[in-house]
Amino acid sequence: MLQQKNLIIVHAFDHSACAFVRQHAFSVLAECGMAGDFEIVRSRELINDDYLLAHTACVWISRPFFPAAASFVEHYARKKGKHKFRIVADFDDLLWDVGGENFMTDYNKAPVDTTVTARRIEGFAPKLDAVILSTEWLRRCWLARFKDACKKVAVVGNAIPRFLWGKAEPKKALPKKPVVLYGGATVCHYNGDNTGDFTENWLEWIASEKMEFHMFGDECPKWIGAKNVVMHPTVGAWQFPDAVRSIKPDIYIAPLKDNPFNRAKSNLKLLEASALGVPFVSSWWEKFCPYSESAVRITPETEPAAFIEGLRDPETFRAVVNYQADLMDSRGYWLESRAYRDKLLRVLLGDFLRIEG
């Protein structure tokens, strides 16, 4: 029989991207006991059952930027007075009041009206018990726009599941012609001649054809302009770790432009490279770059080739890989880590928390 207040209802509306990283993978672990005596109820539909709601400690809603997801907040706000559970919203992108060069307005085929989104959030934010944001920059943007509309605003960064990624045997040296992987969702993000996050220095390096360059998507974007590109079919988030391992990359790269949307991004690609046991090479800017922990950083004024060549020294190569491995363990970047679990559950459950061991 269910015990009083031992349910966490999770509403995550996709299985292939943000909701996988933020909710689904953790929910699988929680279903295996990682949340102590709390049980997970995952649903894409609203729950009206009074018996279930009476035993619910928290309703965790993924990315209520859009009308359908925002309506879930309103629904549970009406039920909350009777059943006394917490309502927590989870945001991992900056999709309110952003102008200028921004992923959703410049790169995507279906732009989002961020002003309308901001007004929608203003309407339901006071009904939340907590907001979880994925980065410190996102928290600052929330507070600047919504101030104290919600009682608690917390940062819980991303982590990756070891049960999917494993912990690879680290590579020890860079071959003469390395396999370089870009793990971003290129086909979804960039259209026509828009090069997205690839600044000119990255494109020149790829065009030099001194590597075997791999990326995901149905066809190679025309602006890549190189013959050494190997395309891989886009896969879902659950299949992505296996797909990446099968490529056997020597280097994992993450080009990124400095704009408001990208400052709100997490260090997810660094974590993936670290799990693979290969050096991570990323774009870099001074303030609120998501890859501040990257050991190999490329600014728009520097040449990636020089930094990549530096990795040919076996000691340097091993030092970078070992640093990344230590980062995963010391910073709680594995989803299974107790540090990550406790931080997340404290925000979700508040006074309902009763985790041991």
N, C-alpha and C positions, 0 to 999 in steps of 0.2 A: 504494500500500500504506500502511496505517496506520503511523504512527510510534509509538514507545514513549510511553505516558502523554500522549496528546494528545486525550483525550475528556473532556467534561463531560456526565454524565448528568443530565438535568433531569426531576424528577417534580413536575409542577404539575397539580392535580386539577380546576381549572375554567378556563374561558376568558372568564368574564364579569366578574370582579371582582378579588379580591386577587392571584390567580395571574397574571392578565394584567399588572397593574401591576408585580409583583415579578419574574416570570420570563419570561412568553411574549414580551413586546415586546423585552426584551433578547436573548432567544434568537434571534429573527428577525435582529437586527443581528449577533449573533455568527455566525450561519450565513452572513452576508455578509462575514465577515472581521474583525469588530470585536474578536474575542477572539484576534487574531493567528493562531498556528498551531494553536490549539485548536479542536476541532470539537464541536458540540452534538448530543446524542442526546436528543430529547424523547420521553417515554413515560409512559403511565398504568399500564403493567404493570411488574411486577418483571422485572429482567433477570438471567438466570442464565447466559448464554453466557460461558464462561471466556475466550474470545478477546477479546470486547469488554471484559470486566472487567479483563483483563490490560493493556489499553491505556487504562484509565480513570484520570484524575488526581483527579476529584472527582465525588461524587454529591450533588446539590443538591435537597433535599426541601422542598416548600412546606407550611407550616402543619401539622406532624404533631401537631395537638391531638387528633385523633380516632383511634379504634382502627385503621382501615384504613391511614391514613397512617403512624401510629406503627409498624405492622408492617413498613413499608418500612425504617425505621431498623434494626429487629432483623434483618431479612434481610441487609442489607448489612454489618452488624456481624459476622455469621457469615462473610461472604465476604472481609472486609477483611484478615484475617491472611494469606491466600494471595496476594491481589492488591495490597495496599499502596496503596489509594486513600484519599482523604479523604472523610468524611461531614459534610455541612454542612446544618443545618436553618435554615429561614427563617420568622420569625414577624412578623406585622404587626398583631396585635391582642392585647389583654390578656384572656386567657381562662383565667386560673388564679387561684384564691383571691380572687375579687372578689365582694363582697356589696353590698347597698344598691342605689342607682340605677345600673344597668349595662345597656347595650344588650341583651346576650344574655339577661338575666334579666327585664328589665322591658318591653322594647319588642317582643321577638320572639315569634312563636307557638311556637317550639320551643326553650325555654330549655336552656342547657348547664349541667351539673353541674360547676362550675369546680373544686371540690375533687377530684373524680375525675380531671379533666384534669391537675391539678397532680401527683397521684400518678403518673399515666401518664408525664408528662414526667420526673419524678424517676427513673423506671425506666430510661429510655433516654438521658438527658442525658450520663452519663459515657462513653457510646459514641460521642459526637460529637467531631469535631475542632474544630468551630467552630459558633457560633450567630450568625446575622445577625438583628438587630432593627431596626425601621424608625425608632425615635425614642429620644431620650435617656431619656425617662420610662419607656419600655418596658424599656430596659436596666437602669435602677435597680430596677424591679419584679422583673426576672429575678434580679438579684444578691441582692435582699432575700429572695427565696423559695428560689432554688436555689444561691446562693453560688458556690462554685468547682466545681460538678458538671461543668462543661464547661471545657476548657482555654482556649478563646478566646471572648470575647463581644464582638461588634463592632456598631456602629451604621452602617448604610448606609441613608440616607433614600430616599424615592421620587424618581423623575424621570419625565418624560413624553417620549414619542417624537416628535421633530420630523417624522419621516416620516409620522405620522398627523395631528398637530395643525397642522403648518406653522408659519409665523410671520406672523400676520395684520397687516395695516396697522392701526396703532392708531387708535381713534376719537379725535376731537378735542374733542367737546363733548357735553353731556347734553341730549337733546331735552326738550320741555315735558312729555310723558308718556312716560317711559322704559320700555323693555322690560327687566324684571328677571327674571333666571333663578336658580332654586334647582336645583342639579344633583345633589342627593342622591337616594338611592333610597327615596323616601317610602313607597311601597306595601309594600315589603319590611320596612320598619323599624317602622311605627307601626300600631297596631290600635285600633279603636273610638274612644274619646275621648282616648286617650293622644296628646298633642301632640309627643312626642318631643323634639327639640332646639329647638322653637319656643317661646321664652318669651313672656310676655304682651306685652312691648313690640314684638316682631316681628309678632305677630298683629294688634295694633292698627294698626300701620303698613300691613300688607297690606290690612286691612279699610278703610283710608281711601280705597282705590281711586284713588290718585294715580299709579298706574303700571299697566302691563299685566304681570301676574304669570304666569310660566311655570314649569311643573314637570313631571316625568316620572311616569307611573303610569297605571293603568287608569281610575281615577276620582278626583275631587278629595276629599280627606279632609273630613268634615263640619265639623271644627273650624276649617278655614280661614275659613269664614264670609264670603266675599267673592264678588262676581259677576265680578270682573275677572281670573279665573284661566283660563289656557289650558293644557290638559293635552296631553301628548305621549306616545305609546306608549313603553314601556320598551324599550330596545335593548341589544344586547351591547356589550362594551367596545371591540371593533374598530370598531363603527359609531357609537359615542358621539361622537367628535369631529365627524363630519359632521353628526350630528343637532343638536348644540349650535350649530354654525356656521349651520345653516339657520334657527335661531330669531333670529339677529342680535341678541343681547342688548346692552344698553347698560351694565348692571351685573350682576355675578355675586355672589350672596350665599351665606353659609355660617353659618346659625344653629347654635349648639352649646352644650349645657349643660356645666357644669363637674362632671364625675364621673370616677372612676378610668378607666373605659373610654375616654372621650373624650380624657383627657390623653395617652393612648397613641397617639392618631391622628396621622397625618402632615399636612403642609401641602398635600396633593394638590390641593384645590380652588383654592388660591391659584395654583398652577402652571397649572391649566387656564384660569383667568381671565387670567393673564398671557399665555398663548399666544394667547388670543382678542383681546388688545389692549384690554381693558375693565377699569374699576376693580373691585377686589375688596373687598367689605364683609363683615366677619366678626364673630362674637362674640369676646369678649375677657375673660380673667381673668388675674391677675397671674403665677401660677406654672404652668409647663408647659402653657401654652395652645399648641396646634399652630399657631396663626396669629399668633405673636409678630412675624412679619415683615410682617404686613398693615399697610397704611398707614391704613386706615379701620376702626376697632375700636369695637364696640358692647358695652357692659356691660349687665347686666339692669336697671340704674338709669337708663340713658340712652335717648333716643328716636332710633331710626334716621332718622326724617324730618329731624332737624336736620343730621345728617352727610351725608345724601343731598343736601339742599339746598346744602350747602357745595360739592358737586361741580359745581354749576351755574356756578361761576366757571370759565371756560375754562382759565385758568392752573393752577388747582388740579387740574382734571380731567387736563390733560396731564402735570402733575408726577407724579400718582399712576401713570398709565399708563407713563410713562417710567421711573419707579422700578422698577416691576414687570418691565419688559423688561430693565433692567440686572441685576436680581436673578437672572433666568433665566440670563444669560450668566456672571455673576461667581461664582455659587454652584454651578455645574455641575448645574443643574436640567433641562437637556436630556439625555435618555438617551444621545444620541450624543456627549456631551462626554468628552474624554479623562480629566478629573478623576473623573467618575463611573465610567467603565470601569475605571480603574486601582485605585480604592478597592475596588470590588466584587471584581475578580479577585484582588487581594492576599489577601482573606479566603477566597475559594473555593479558591484553588490553593496558597497557602502557598509551600513550597519548590519546587513544580512550575512556578511562574510564570517565563515567559521572553518577556515582551511587549516589542516594540520598535516605535518609531514611533507 
